Amino acid sequence: MLVVAGSFDARGGLQRRLDEVARLAAGKGPATVLTWKPGVRWSRERRPDGVDVIRLPALAGWERDRAPAVALANTAVSVALGTTVALLLRRRWHVAFAGGLNPEGLVAGIAARLLSRPFVLRPWLPGPVGNVARLDRSLLAPLTRRLLVAADSVVAETMEMAEELVSAGFEPGRIVLLDAGLELGRFVPPTPESKAAARKELGLAGKGVVVYCGRFDLRQKRLDLLLAAWERAGLAGWQLVLVGDGPDRQAVEDRAGGLPGVVMRPWQEDVLPFLISADVAVLPTHFEGNASALLEALACGVPVVVSATGMYRRLPPPGALVVETVDEWAGALRKVAGDPLLREELGRAGRAWVEARHDTAAGRGRLAALLGYPDGDLPATSRAR
C-alpha cells in the first residue's frame, strides 16, 4: 500500500492515525509512506516495523495556507515529484491511500489512474482550514475536484465531514462513514492507586487536575479562551496541566504566565500517565474531526469539557460537557470540579460510549475491505504511540 501524507513528521492526531494505517498495512505486505518536508533533498527511512518512509522536498509546508502563487507553485512541484516517485514505486503498492485532498489526493489519484489501480481518500479536518475549504481556495480547484471525485472510496469520520464532501461534488455513494478507533485495552479507567502513583510520578498535587493534551496552534486550538476561562473559574487548589507543543507555544506560555495553577509540560508521545492523573480533560477548539484527545480521555473514564464545534454541538458525546463562550467554559469547569458524583457519572457514560463506537478492532475489517485486502482484515497492533 502507498500512503500519501502532506506531513508525516508533525505532531498530532493526524500523523498518529496515518502512521497506524501504514503499520497495519505493513503486516500484510510492502507499505510505503510518501510525504514532503521543506528543506530536504530527499530521504528514505526503512523502519523496523516494515514501513518505508520517503520524504521529498517541498517549497513550503502544508500546515498553513499560503499566498495563491506560492500555493500553486508548491502544489505543482509537490505533485510532479510525488507522482513520479509513486510511479517508480509501483511494484510496492496495489492501492493508494491519501491522507488529505490536495496535494495528497492529487498524487494518489494521478498515480493510481495511470496504473489502473484503486485509490482511497481520507480527508481529516472539516471547517474553514479543513481539507474541503483548502481545496475550494486552490487555483487548481476545478481540475483537482474532477480527479478526486473519481476516487473509489472516500472515508469520513463524521457527518460534518461527509456533508462537506457532498457539497464539494463527491457522490454520497462513494463516501464511507468510519468512526475513529482506539486501543481500548490500553486506555482504561485507572484505579485509585494507579491514579495516585501517576500523579506522584508526574509531580502533580492539589485538590484536582485538569489536563489538555495536544498541539499549541491557536489557529485551531482555543487555548487563549481556555486560559481566560480558567482565570475566571477561580478553582482554588486545582491545577491546569497543558501538555504539548506547536507553533504558538510561546504565545500560550506568555498568556499562562502568572495564572494560578497552570503547569506547562512538553509534548509527550505517550499521554496516558497524564490521563490517568486527570480529574477532567479539556479540548478547546475552533473546529475538529473525531479528536483523539477526546476519545482517549473518555476511554480512561475522564469527563471532558469540549468546545461546541459543528459536530459536538449536533451530537454531544456522552461523558462531555459542550460549551462555547468564556462564561460557559468557566461555569462548566466550576461545575465538574465541584461535583465528584457528576465526574463519576460522566466518566462511566464516556467509557461506555467509546466502547460501543470507537473500538479499533471493530473498524479494522471495514478499512481493510476498502483497501482491497483479500481476507478483509488487517493485523492488530499493540505498539504504544
C-alpha positions as CSV (number, residue, x, y, z in Angstrom):
1,M,0.0,0.0,0.0
2,L,1.1,3.6,-0.7
3,V,0.1,6.1,2.0
4,V,0.4,9.7,0.8
5,A,0.7,12.3,3.6
6,G,1.2,16.0,3.3
7,S,3.1,15.9,6.6
8,F,4.3,12.9,8.4
9,D,6.8,14.4,10.9
10,A,4.5,16.9,12.6
11,R,2.9,16.0,16.0
12,G,-0.8,15.4,16.2
13,G,-3.6,13.0,15.8
14,L,-3.5,13.1,12.0
15,Q,0.1,11.8,11.9
16,R,-0.6,9.1,14.5
17,R,-3.5,7.8,12.5
18,L,-1.6,7.8,9.2
19,D,1.2,6.0,11.0
20,E,-1.2,3.4,12.3
21,V,-2.6,2.8,8.8
22,A,0.9,2.3,7.4
23,R,1.9,-0.1,10.2
24,L,-1.2,-2.1,9.9
25,A,-0.7,-2.5,6.1
26,A,3.0,-3.5,6.7
27,G,1.7,-6.6,8.4
28,K,0.2,-7.7,5.0
29,G,3.0,-6.7,2.6
30,P,5.0,-3.7,1.5
31,A,3.9,-0.4,2.9
32,T,5.3,3.0,1.8
33,V,4.6,6.4,3.1
34,L,5.2,9.2,0.7
35,T,5.5,12.7,2.2
36,W,7.1,16.1,1.8
37,K,9.4,18.1,4.1
38,P,10.7,21.6,3.3
39,G,14.4,21.9,3.4
40,V,15.4,18.4,2.5
41,R,16.6,17.0,-0.8
42,W,15.0,13.6,-0.4
43,S,15.4,10.8,2.1
44,R,14.3,7.2,2.7
45,E,13.8,5.7,6.1
46,R,13.4,1.9,6.4
47,R,11.8,1.4,9.7
48,P,12.0,-1.8,11.8
49,D,8.2,-2.2,11.6
50,G,8.4,-2.7,7.8
51,V,7.3,0.8,6.8
52,D,9.3,2.7,4.3
53,V,9.1,6.5,4.7
54,I,10.1,8.6,1.7
55,R,10.4,12.3,2.2
56,L,10.5,14.6,-0.8
57,P,11.4,18.3,-0.9
58,A,8.7,21.0,-0.9
59,L,8.8,24.7,-1.4
60,A,6.7,25.2,1.8
61,G,4.9,23.1,4.4
62,W,1.2,22.2,4.2
63,E,0.3,23.1,7.8
64,R,-0.6,26.7,6.8
65,D,-2.4,28.4,3.9
66,R,0.0,30.2,1.6
67,A,-0.4,33.1,-0.9
68,P,-2.1,31.8,-4.0
69,A,1.0,32.0,-6.2
70,V,3.1,30.2,-3.6
71,A,0.5,27.6,-3.0
72,L,0.2,27.0,-6.8
73,A,4.0,26.6,-7.2
74,N,4.2,24.4,-4.1
75,T,1.4,22.1,-5.4
76,A,2.9,21.9,-8.9
77,V,6.4,20.9,-7.6
78,S,5.0,18.5,-4.9
79,V,2.6,16.8,-7.3
80,A,5.2,16.4,-10.0
81,L,7.8,14.9,-7.6
82,G,5.3,12.8,-5.7
83,T,3.6,11.3,-8.8
84,T,7.0,10.4,-10.3
85,V,8.2,8.6,-7.2
86,A,4.8,6.9,-6.8
87,L,5.1,5.5,-10.3
88,L,8.7,4.4,-9.8
89,L,7.5,2.5,-6.6
90,R,4.6,0.8,-8.5
91,R,5.8,-2.7,-7.5
92,R,5.4,-1.8,-3.8
93,W,1.7,-1.0,-3.8
94,H,-1.7,-2.1,-5.1
95,V,-3.8,0.7,-3.7
96,A,-3.1,4.3,-2.8
97,F,-4.4,5.8,0.4
98,A,-4.4,9.6,0.6
99,G,-4.5,11.4,3.9
100,G,-6.0,14.6,2.5
101,L,-7.2,16.1,-0.7
102,N,-4.5,18.4,-2.0
103,P,-1.7,17.5,-2.8
104,E,-2.1,14.1,-1.2
105,G,-5.2,13.1,-3.2
106,L,-3.8,14.6,-6.4
107,V,-0.7,12.4,-6.2
108,A,-2.6,9.3,-5.2
109,G,-5.2,9.8,-7.8
110,I,-2.9,10.6,-10.8
111,A,-0.6,7.6,-10.0
112,A,-3.5,5.2,-9.4
113,R,-5.3,6.2,-12.6
114,L,-2.1,5.9,-14.7
115,L,-1.6,2.4,-13.3
116,S,-5.3,1.5,-13.4
117,R,-5.3,0.9,-9.6
118,P,-7.8,2.0,-6.9
119,F,-7.2,4.9,-4.6
120,V,-9.0,5.9,-1.4
121,L,-9.2,9.4,0.1
122,R,-9.4,10.2,3.8
123,P,-9.9,13.9,4.4
124,W,-9.3,14.7,8.1
125,L,-10.4,18.1,9.1
126,P,-13.6,20.0,8.5
127,G,-14.1,23.7,8.9
128,P,-12.5,26.9,7.5
129,V,-9.0,25.5,7.3
130,G,-10.1,21.9,6.6
131,N,-9.4,19.8,3.5
132,V,-12.5,20.8,1.5
133,A,-12.1,24.5,2.3
134,R,-8.5,24.4,1.3
135,L,-9.4,22.7,-2.0
136,D,-12.0,25.4,-2.7
137,R,-9.4,28.1,-2.2
138,S,-6.9,26.4,-4.6
139,L,-6.4,27.9,-8.0
140,L,-6.5,24.3,-9.3
141,A,-9.8,23.5,-7.6
142,P,-11.9,22.7,-10.7
143,L,-9.2,20.4,-12.2
144,T,-8.4,18.8,-8.8
145,R,-12.0,18.1,-8.0
146,R,-12.6,16.3,-11.3
147,L,-9.9,13.8,-10.4
148,L,-10.7,13.4,-6.7
149,V,-14.4,12.8,-7.1
150,A,-13.5,9.6,-9.1
151,A,-11.9,8.1,-6.0
152,D,-13.0,4.5,-5.4
153,S,-13.9,5.4,-1.8
154,V,-13.8,8.5,0.4
155,V,-13.6,7.9,4.2
156,A,-15.2,10.4,6.5
157,E,-15.0,10.2,10.3
158,T,-18.0,12.4,10.9
159,M,-21.3,13.5,9.3
160,E,-19.9,17.1,9.2
161,M,-17.0,15.9,7.1
162,A,-19.4,13.8,4.9
163,E,-21.6,16.8,4.3
164,E,-18.7,19.0,3.3
165,L,-17.6,16.3,0.8
166,V,-21.1,16.1,-0.7
167,S,-21.2,19.9,-1.0
168,A,-17.9,19.7,-2.9
169,G,-19.3,17.4,-5.5
170,F,-18.4,13.9,-4.1
171,E,-21.1,11.2,-4.7
172,P,-22.8,10.2,-1.4
173,G,-22.5,6.6,-2.5
174,R,-18.7,6.7,-2.5
175,I,-18.5,8.2,1.0
176,V,-18.0,5.7,3.8
177,L,-18.5,6.8,7.4
178,L,-15.9,5.1,9.6
179,D,-15.5,6.1,13.2
180,A,-12.0,6.8,14.6
181,G,-10.7,3.8,16.5
182,L,-8.9,3.4,19.8
183,E,-7.0,0.6,21.5
184,L,-9.5,0.1,24.4
185,G,-7.3,-2.4,26.2
186,R,-4.7,0.3,26.6
187,F,-6.8,3.3,27.5
188,V,-8.7,2.2,30.6
189,P,-10.1,3.9,33.7
190,P,-7.4,3.9,36.5
191,T,-7.7,2.5,39.9
192,P,-7.3,5.0,42.8
193,E,-3.9,3.5,43.5
194,S,-2.7,3.9,39.9
195,K,-4.0,7.4,39.7
196,A,-2.2,8.4,42.9
197,A,1.0,6.8,41.7
198,A,0.8,8.6,38.3
199,R,0.3,11.9,40.0
200,K,3.3,11.3,42.2
201,E,5.5,10.3,39.3
202,L,4.5,13.5,37.3
203,G,4.8,15.8,40.3
204,L,1.2,16.8,40.3
205,A,-0.6,17.7,43.5
206,G,-3.5,19.7,44.8
207,K,-7.3,19.1,45.0
208,G,-7.7,18.2,41.4
209,V,-6.1,18.1,37.9
210,V,-7.4,19.4,34.6
211,V,-5.5,18.2,31.6
212,Y,-5.1,19.5,28.0
213,C,-3.1,17.2,25.6
214,G,-2.5,18.4,22.1
215,R,-0.9,21.0,19.7
216,F,-0.3,24.6,20.7
217,D,-1.8,26.0,17.5
218,L,-4.1,28.9,18.1
219,R,-5.5,28.8,14.6
220,Q,-7.3,25.7,15.6
221,K,-7.0,25.1,19.3
222,R,-8.7,27.8,21.5
223,L,-6.1,27.8,24.3
224,D,-6.5,31.5,24.7
225,L,-10.2,31.0,25.5
226,L,-9.3,28.1,27.9
227,L,-6.9,30.3,29.8
228,A,-9.3,33.1,30.1
229,A,-12.0,30.7,31.4
230,W,-9.5,29.2,33.8
231,E,-8.7,32.6,35.3
232,R,-12.4,33.4,35.6
233,A,-13.4,30.0,37.1
234,G,-11.1,30.5,40.1
235,L,-10.6,26.8,41.0
236,A,-8.5,27.2,44.2
237,G,-6.1,24.3,44.7
238,W,-6.6,22.9,41.3
239,Q,-4.0,22.6,38.5
240,L,-4.4,23.1,34.8
241,V,-1.8,21.0,33.0
242,L,-1.1,21.9,29.4
243,V,0.8,19.1,27.6
244,G,2.0,19.6,24.1
245,D,3.9,21.7,21.6
246,G,3.4,23.7,18.4
247,P,3.9,26.9,16.6
248,D,2.2,29.0,19.2
249,R,3.8,27.6,22.3
250,Q,5.5,30.9,23.2
251,A,2.2,32.8,23.0
252,V,0.5,30.2,25.2
253,E,3.3,30.4,27.7
254,D,3.1,34.2,27.8
255,R,-0.7,34.1,28.4
256,A,-0.4,31.3,31.0
257,G,2.4,33.1,32.9
258,G,1.2,34.2,36.3
259,L,-2.1,32.4,36.2
260,P,-2.6,30.3,39.3
261,G,-2.3,26.6,39.0
262,V,-1.2,26.5,35.3
263,V,1.5,23.9,34.6
264,M,3.3,23.7,31.2
265,R,4.7,20.3,30.1
266,P,6.4,19.4,26.8
267,W,5.0,17.2,24.1
268,Q,4.5,13.6,25.1
269,E,4.4,10.6,22.7
270,D,2.5,8.8,25.4
271,V,-0.1,10.9,27.2
272,L,-1.6,8.0,29.2
273,P,0.1,8.9,32.5
274,F,-1.5,12.4,32.3
275,L,-4.9,11.0,31.5
276,I,-4.6,8.6,34.4
277,S,-3.8,11.6,36.7
278,A,-6.7,13.7,35.4
279,D,-10.0,14.5,37.1
280,V,-11.1,16.5,34.0
281,A,-9.8,16.8,30.4
282,V,-10.4,19.8,28.2
283,L,-10.5,20.3,24.4
284,P,-10.8,23.9,23.4
285,T,-11.0,24.0,19.6
286,H,-12.3,26.1,16.7
287,F,-13.0,23.0,14.6
288,E,-12.4,19.3,14.9
289,G,-12.8,15.9,13.4
290,N,-13.0,13.0,15.7
291,A,-10.4,14.1,18.2
292,S,-8.1,11.5,19.6
293,A,-7.6,13.6,22.7
294,L,-11.3,13.5,23.5
295,L,-11.7,9.7,22.7
296,E,-8.6,8.8,24.8
297,A,-9.8,10.8,27.8
298,L,-13.3,9.3,27.7
299,A,-11.9,5.8,27.3
300,C,-10.0,6.5,30.6
301,G,-13.2,7.5,32.3
302,V,-12.2,11.1,32.4
303,P,-15.0,13.7,31.9
304,V,-14.3,16.2,29.1
305,V,-15.2,19.8,28.6
306,V,-15.1,20.5,24.9
307,S,-15.9,23.4,22.5
308,A,-19.2,23.4,20.7
309,T,-17.9,22.7,17.2
310,G,-20.4,21.7,14.5
311,M,-20.1,18.0,15.2
312,Y,-20.0,18.2,19.0
313,R,-22.9,20.7,19.1
314,R,-25.0,18.4,16.9
315,L,-24.1,15.1,18.7
316,P,-22.7,15.9,22.2
317,P,-20.5,12.9,23.2
318,P,-21.7,11.2,26.3
319,G,-19.3,12.0,29.1
320,A,-18.6,15.5,27.8
321,L,-19.9,19.0,28.6
322,V,-20.2,21.0,25.3
323,V,-19.6,24.8,25.8
324,E,-18.8,27.8,23.7
325,T,-18.2,31.2,25.4
326,V,-15.7,32.1,28.1
327,D,-18.5,32.2,30.7
328,E,-19.8,28.8,29.6
329,W,-16.3,27.4,29.9
330,A,-15.7,28.8,33.3
331,G,-19.1,27.6,34.5
332,A,-18.5,24.1,33.2
333,L,-15.1,23.9,34.9
334,R,-16.6,25.0,38.2
335,K,-19.5,22.6,37.8
336,V,-17.5,19.5,37.1
337,A,-14.7,20.4,39.5
338,G,-17.1,20.9,42.4
339,D,-19.2,17.7,41.9
340,P,-17.3,14.3,42.3
341,L,-20.5,12.4,41.7
342,L,-21.0,14.2,38.4
343,R,-17.5,13.4,37.3
344,E,-18.1,9.7,38.1
345,E,-21.3,9.7,36.1
346,L,-19.8,11.4,33.1
347,G,-16.7,9.1,33.3
348,R,-18.9,6.0,33.1
349,A,-21.0,7.3,30.3
350,G,-18.0,8.3,28.3
351,R,-16.3,5.0,28.7
352,A,-19.4,3.1,27.6
353,W,-19.8,5.3,24.5
354,V,-16.2,4.8,23.4
355,E,-16.5,1.0,23.9
356,A,-19.7,1.0,21.8
357,R,-18.5,3.3,19.0
358,H,-14.7,3.6,18.8
359,D,-13.0,0.2,19.3
360,T,-10.2,-0.1,16.8
361,A,-10.9,-3.7,16.2
362,A,-14.4,-3.0,15.0
363,G,-13.3,-0.7,12.2
364,R,-10.2,-2.6,11.1
365,G,-12.1,-5.0,8.9
366,R,-14.1,-2.3,7.1
367,L,-10.9,-0.3,6.4
368,A,-9.2,-3.4,5.1
369,A,-12.0,-4.2,2.7
370,L,-11.9,-0.6,1.3
371,L,-8.1,-1.1,0.7
372,G,-8.6,-4.3,-1.1
373,Y,-7.1,-6.8,1.2
374,P,-8.5,-10.2,0.2
375,D,-9.3,-11.6,3.7
376,G,-10.9,-8.4,4.8
377,D,-8.7,-7.9,7.8
378,L,-5.6,-6.0,8.9
379,P,-3.4,-7.3,11.7
380,A,-3.8,-5.7,15.1
381,T,-1.0,-3.7,16.6
382,S,-0.1,-3.2,20.3
383,R,2.6,-0.7,19.7
384,A,2.3,2.3,22.0
385,R,2.1,5.6,20.2
